[in-house]
Amino acid sequence: MNIRILGVSVAVMALLALGGCSTRTVVTLQNGTQYLTKDIPNTRTKDGFYEFEDISGKKVRVKADDVATVRKEK
């Protein structure tokens, strides 16, 4: 019983530690639309897009020319 509790505790601590490693970022488009991302988005891909996952888990691709700023959330 104690080993199971210890195992669950270690798993929870690991998940919390990993969650703290992400850097929330705000991607602002030229038209004023803002996306809050879980992590820093991939910079321009070879085909000229930014790719990222927003905080709801949705994958987003945006043309690099449409991006005004990419900054860390305060």
Secondary structure, 3 states (H helix, E strand, C coil): CHHHHHHHHHHHHHHHHHHCCCCCEEEEECCCCEEEECCCCECCCCCCEEEEEECCCCEEEEEHHHEEEEEECC
